[in-house]
Amino acid sequence: MRTCIHRTLGLLASLWLAAATATAQTSPPASKAPRDFSSPDFGQREFQRSCASCHGTSAKGDGPLVPYLRQSPPDLTRLLRNNQGVFPFQRLYDVIEGGALPAHGSRDMPVWGTQYRVEDAEYHTDSTLPYDPEALVRSRILGLLEYLNRIQLR
């Protein structure tokens, strides 16, 4: 089962990298900063960019914004240990994407699915290339999940 998940995450990450490389080869408008697709570890880069401010660069829940949060973020290196050795892929995907959450209630963590859609739309506004916003959101979240799976304490 674990091998199947690793292969699936690896395949999805490869597909995202191929799409990202194709997008990166086009010239962005001069007013927009070019995206860096040169790093093969886009999951780690996405984590550092989107998650490290709360979860910390080591993903142990010790980011610089912790004193300002109502609840401390979890140690993301212990997901396997806290879930009987099973990586909680679907639950994490739903929390990050945010679409499956109840409409009411407080939440310190941003709804990254919405944020990614906005960022990708802003980036592709002037582009003549077609893009699939849902596929881009999925690929960013899957890259992030693949990275989280790799940093688990075994």
Phi and psi restraints in degrees (value plus and minus 20) as a CYANA .aco file:
   2 ARG   PHI     -82.3   -42.3
   2 ARG   PSI     -61.0   -21.0
   3 THR   PHI     -82.0   -42.0
   3 THR   PSI     -60.2   -20.2
   4 CYS   PHI     -82.3   -42.3
   4 CYS   PSI     -63.7   -23.7
   5 ILE   PHI     -84.9   -44.9
   5 ILE   PSI     -63.3   -23.3
   6 HIS   PHI     -82.2   -42.2
   6 HIS   PSI     -62.9   -22.9
   7 ARG   PHI     -84.8   -44.8
   7 ARG   PSI     -62.2   -22.2
   8 THR   PHI     -83.7   -43.7
   8 THR   PSI     -66.4   -26.4
   9 LEU   PHI     -82.9   -42.9
   9 LEU   PSI     -60.6   -20.6
  10 GLY   PHI     -83.6   -43.6
  10 GLY   PSI     -62.4   -22.4
  11 LEU   PHI     -83.9   -43.9
  11 LEU   PSI     -66.0   -26.0
  12 LEU   PHI     -84.2   -44.2
  12 LEU   PSI     -59.4   -19.4
  13 ALA   PHI     -84.5   -44.5
  13 ALA   PSI     -59.4   -19.4
  14 SER   PHI     -83.7   -43.7
  14 SER   PSI     -62.3   -22.3
  15 LEU   PHI     -82.5   -42.5
  15 LEU   PSI     -61.0   -21.0
  16 TRP   PHI     -83.7   -43.7
  16 TRP   PSI     -62.3   -22.3
  17 LEU   PHI     -82.8   -42.8
  17 LEU   PSI     -60.2   -20.2
  18 ALA   PHI     -83.3   -43.3
  18 ALA   PSI     -63.6   -23.6
  19 ALA   PHI     -86.2   -46.2
  19 ALA   PSI     -60.0   -20.0
  20 ALA   PHI     -86.1   -46.1
  20 ALA   PSI     -59.3   -19.3
  21 THR   PHI     -84.7   -44.7
  21 THR   PSI     -62.7   -22.7
  22 ALA   PHI     -82.6   -42.6
  22 ALA   PSI     -61.0   -21.0
  23 THR   PHI     -86.3   -46.3
  23 THR   PSI     -59.8   -19.8
  24 ALA   PHI     -88.1   -48.1
  24 ALA   PSI     -42.3    -2.3
  25 GLN   PHI     -97.3   -57.3
  25 GLN   PSI     -33.1     6.9
  26 THR   PHI    -107.8   -67.8
  26 THR   PSI     134.6   174.6
  27 SER   PHI    -104.1   -64.1
  27 SER   PSI     101.0   141.0
  28 PRO   PHI     -94.6   -54.6
  28 PRO   PSI     139.0   179.0
  29 PRO   PHI     -75.9   -35.9
  29 PRO   PSI     129.0   169.0
  30 ALA   PHI     -80.3   -40.3
  30 ALA   PSI     -47.0    -7.0
  31 SER   PHI     -97.3   -57.3
  31 SER   PSI     -30.2     9.8
  32 LYS   PHI    -130.5   -90.5
  32 LYS   PSI     119.4   159.4
  33 ALA   PHI     -92.6   -52.6
  33 ALA   PSI     116.2   156.2
  34 PRO   PHI     -87.5   -47.5
  34 PRO   PSI     125.4   165.4
  35 ARG   PHI    -101.2   -61.2
  35 ARG   PSI     128.4   168.4
  36 ASP   PHI    -117.6   -77.6
  36 ASP   PSI      85.1   125.1
  37 PHE   PHI    -126.8   -86.8
  37 PHE   PSI      -7.5    32.5
  38 SER   PHI     -96.8   -56.8
  38 SER   PSI     -46.5    -6.5
  39 SER   PHI     -97.7   -57.7
  39 SER   PSI     107.0   147.0
  40 PRO   PHI     -91.7   -51.7
  40 PRO   PSI     -36.6     3.4
  41 ASP   PHI    -119.9   -79.9
  41 ASP   PSI      47.9    87.9
  42 PHE   PHI     -88.5   -48.5
  42 PHE   PSI     -45.7    -5.7
  43 GLY   PHI     -84.3   -44.3
  43 GLY   PSI     -63.9   -23.9
  44 GLN   PHI     -86.0   -46.0
  44 GLN   PSI     -61.8   -21.8
  45 ARG   PHI     -82.9   -42.9
  45 ARG   PSI     -61.3   -21.3
  46 GLU   PHI     -83.9   -43.9
  46 GLU   PSI     -60.6   -20.6
  47 PHE   PHI     -81.6   -41.6
  47 PHE   PSI     -68.9   -28.9
  48 GLN   PHI     -81.4   -41.4
  48 GLN   PSI     -57.2   -17.2
  49 ARG   PHI     -95.4   -55.4
  49 ARG   PSI     -61.5   -21.5
  50 SER   PHI    -125.2   -85.2
  50 SER   PSI     -45.9    -5.9
  51 CYS   PHI    -136.9   -96.9
  51 CYS   PSI     -47.6    -7.6
  52 ALA   PHI     -84.1   -44.1
  52 ALA   PSI     -45.2    -5.2
  53 SER   PHI     -82.9   -42.9
  53 SER   PSI     -49.3    -9.3
  54 CYS   PHI    -123.7   -83.7
  54 CYS   PSI     -66.1   -26.1
  55 HIS   PHI    -104.6   -64.6
  55 HIS   PSI     -30.2     9.8
  56 GLY   PHI      65.2   105.2
  56 GLY   PSI     135.8   175.8
  57 THR   PHI     -85.7   -45.7
  57 THR   PSI     -43.6    -3.6
  58 SER   PHI    -112.2   -72.2
  58 SER   PSI     -21.5    18.5
  59 ALA   PHI      47.1    87.1
  59 ALA   PSI       0.9    40.9
  60 LYS   PHI    -115.2   -75.2
  60 LYS   PSI     -10.7    29.3
  61 GLY   PHI      64.9   104.9
  61 GLY   PSI       3.5    43.5
  62 ASP   PHI    -140.4  -100.4
  62 ASP   PSI      18.2    58.2
  63 GLY   PHI     -91.1   -51.1
  63 GLY   PSI     144.8   184.8
  64 PRO   PHI     -86.0   -46.0
  64 PRO   PSI     -37.8     2.2
  65 LEU   PHI    -111.0   -71.0
  65 LEU   PSI     -21.4    18.6
  66 VAL   PHI     -73.2   -33.2
  66 VAL   PSI     -63.0   -23.0
  67 PRO   PHI     -80.8   -40.8
  67 PRO   PSI     -39.8     0.2
  68 TYR   PHI    -117.0   -77.0
  68 TYR   PSI     -21.0    19.0
  69 LEU   PHI    -114.5   -74.5
  69 LEU   PSI     129.7   169.7
  70 ARG   PHI     -89.8   -49.8
  70 ARG   PSI     -52.3   -12.3
  71 GLN   PHI    -154.8  -114.8
  71 GLN   PSI     117.9   157.9
  72 SER   PHI     -86.9   -46.9
  72 SER   PSI     117.9   157.9
  73 PRO   PHI     -89.7   -49.7
  73 PRO   PSI     131.5   171.5
  74 PRO   PHI     -93.3   -53.3
  74 PRO   PSI     139.7   179.7
  75 ASP   PHI     -96.7   -56.7
  75 ASP   PSI      88.4   128.4
  76 LEU   PHI     -99.0   -59.0
  76 LEU   PSI     -23.1    16.9
  77 THR   PHI    -107.0   -67.0
  77 THR   PSI     -25.6    14.4
  78 ARG   PHI    -132.1   -92.1
  78 ARG   PSI      -1.3    38.7
  79 LEU   PHI     -82.7   -42.7
  79 LEU   PSI     -61.2   -21.2
  80 LEU   PHI     -84.5   -44.5
  80 LEU   PSI     -66.6   -26.6
  81 ARG   PHI     -83.8   -43.8
  81 ARG   PSI     -55.6   -15.6
  82 ASN   PHI    -101.8   -61.8
  82 ASN   PSI     -25.3    14.7
  83 ASN   PHI    -148.9  -108.9
  83 ASN   PSI      21.1    61.1
  84 GLN   PHI      30.7    70.7
  84 GLN   PSI      20.3    60.3
  85 GLY   PHI      60.5   100.5
  85 GLY   PSI     -11.7    28.3
  86 VAL   PHI    -131.6   -91.6
  86 VAL   PSI     108.2   148.2
  87 PHE   PHI     -94.3   -54.3
  87 PHE   PSI     101.3   141.3
  88 PRO   PHI     -99.5   -59.5
  88 PRO   PSI      45.2    85.2
  89 PHE   PHI     -74.4   -34.4
  89 PHE   PSI     -76.3   -36.3
  90 GLN   PHI     -84.5   -44.5
  90 GLN   PSI     -61.3   -21.3
  91 ARG   PHI     -82.9   -42.9
  91 ARG   PSI     -64.0   -24.0
  92 LEU   PHI     -84.6   -44.6
  92 LEU   PSI     -62.9   -22.9
  93 TYR   PHI     -77.8   -37.8
  93 TYR   PSI     -67.3   -27.3
  94 ASP   PHI     -82.9   -42.9
  94 ASP   PSI     -60.0   -20.0
  95 VAL   PHI     -87.0   -47.0
  95 VAL   PSI     -64.3   -24.3
  96 ILE   PHI     -88.5   -48.5
  96 ILE   PSI     -66.6   -26.6
  97 GLU   PHI     -87.7   -47.7
  97 GLU   PSI     -59.5   -19.5
  98 GLY   PHI      65.6   105.6
  98 GLY   PSI     -29.3    10.7
  99 GLY   PHI     -90.9   -50.9
  99 GLY   PSI     -46.1    -6.1
 100 ALA   PHI    -113.1   -73.1
 100 ALA   PSI     -11.6    28.4
 101 LEU   PHI    -106.8   -66.8
 101 LEU   PSI     132.0   172.0
 102 PRO   PHI     -79.1   -39.1
 102 PRO   PSI     132.2   172.2
 103 ALA   PHI     -90.5   -50.5
 103 ALA   PSI     -46.1    -6.1
 104 HIS   PHI    -133.1   -93.1
 104 HIS   PSI     140.7   180.7
 105 GLY   PHI      94.4   134.4
 105 GLY   PSI     140.3   180.3
 106 SER   PHI    -110.3   -70.3
 106 SER   PSI     136.6   176.6
 107 ARG   PHI    -177.7  -137.7
 107 ARG   PSI      98.5   138.5
 108 ASP   PHI     -95.6   -55.6
 108 ASP   PSI     -55.7   -15.7
 109 MET   PHI     -95.0   -55.0
 109 MET   PSI     112.6   152.6
 110 PRO   PHI     -83.1   -43.1
 110 PRO   PSI     136.6   176.6
 111 VAL   PHI    -105.4   -65.4
 111 VAL   PSI      75.2   115.2
 112 TRP   PHI     -87.6   -47.6
 112 TRP   PSI     -49.7    -9.7
 113 GLY   PHI     -76.9   -36.9
 113 GLY   PSI     -66.5   -26.5
 114 THR   PHI     -85.5   -45.5
 114 THR   PSI     -64.5   -24.5
 115 GLN   PHI     -80.6   -40.6
 115 GLN   PSI     -64.0   -24.0
 116 TYR   PHI     -84.0   -44.0
 116 TYR   PSI     -59.5   -19.5
 117 ARG   PHI     -81.6   -41.6
 117 ARG   PSI     -63.7   -23.7
 118 VAL   PHI     -84.1   -44.1
 118 VAL   PSI     -68.3   -28.3
 119 GLU   PHI     -80.2   -40.2
 119 GLU   PSI     -65.2   -25.2
 120 ASP   PHI     -86.8   -46.8
 120 ASP   PSI     -58.4   -18.4
 121 ALA   PHI     -84.8   -44.8
 121 ALA   PSI     -62.5   -22.5
 122 GLU   PHI     -82.6   -42.6
 122 GLU   PSI     -59.6   -19.6
 123 TYR   PHI     -88.3   -48.3
 123 TYR   PSI     -58.9   -18.9
 124 HIS   PHI    -114.0   -74.0
 124 HIS   PSI     -16.0    24.0
 125 THR   PHI     -74.1   -34.1
 125 THR   PSI     -67.2   -27.2
 126 ASP   PHI    -112.9   -72.9
 126 ASP   PSI     -16.3    23.7
 127 SER   PHI     -98.9   -58.9
 127 SER   PSI     123.4   163.4
 128 THR   PHI    -110.7   -70.7
 128 THR   PSI     -26.8    13.2
 129 LEU   PHI    -103.8   -63.8
 129 LEU   PSI     121.1   161.1
 130 PRO   PHI     -92.3   -52.3
 130 PRO   PSI     129.9   169.9
 131 TYR   PHI    -165.2  -125.2
 131 TYR   PSI     134.8   174.8
 132 ASP   PHI    -130.6   -90.6
 132 ASP   PSI      84.1   124.1
 133 PRO   PHI     -79.0   -39.0
 133 PRO   PSI     -57.7   -17.7
 134 GLU   PHI     -87.6   -47.6
 134 GLU   PSI     -58.2   -18.2
 135 ALA   PHI     -86.2   -46.2
 135 ALA   PSI     -58.7   -18.7
 136 LEU   PHI     -86.1   -46.1
 136 LEU   PSI     -61.6   -21.6
 137 VAL   PHI     -82.8   -42.8
 137 VAL   PSI     -68.0   -28.0
 138 ARG   PHI     -78.0   -38.0
 138 ARG   PSI     -64.5   -24.5
 139 SER   PHI     -86.0   -46.0
 139 SER   PSI     -57.7   -17.7
 140 ARG   PHI     -87.1   -47.1
 140 ARG   PSI     -62.3   -22.3
 141 ILE   PHI     -88.1   -48.1
 141 ILE   PSI     -62.0   -22.0
 142 LEU   PHI     -84.8   -44.8
 142 LEU   PSI     -57.9   -17.9
 143 GLY   PHI     -82.6   -42.6
 143 GLY   PSI     -61.0   -21.0
 144 LEU   PHI     -83.5   -43.5
 144 LEU   PSI     -64.5   -24.5
 145 LEU   PHI     -85.3   -45.3
 145 LEU   PSI     -57.2   -17.2
 146 GLU   PHI     -83.1   -43.1
 146 GLU   PSI     -62.2   -22.2
 147 TYR   PHI     -83.5   -43.5
 147 TYR   PSI     -66.7   -26.7
 148 LEU   PHI     -79.8   -39.8
 148 LEU   PSI     -58.3   -18.3
 149 ASN   PHI     -84.3   -44.3
 149 ASN   PSI     -56.7   -16.7
 150 ARG   PHI     -90.7   -50.7
 150 ARG   PSI     -47.2    -7.2
 151 ILE   PHI    -115.1   -75.1
 151 ILE   PSI      -8.6    31.4
 152 GLN   PHI     -87.4   -47.4
 152 GLN   PSI     119.0   159.0
 153 LEU   PHI     -91.2   -51.2
 153 LEU   PSI     108.4   148.4
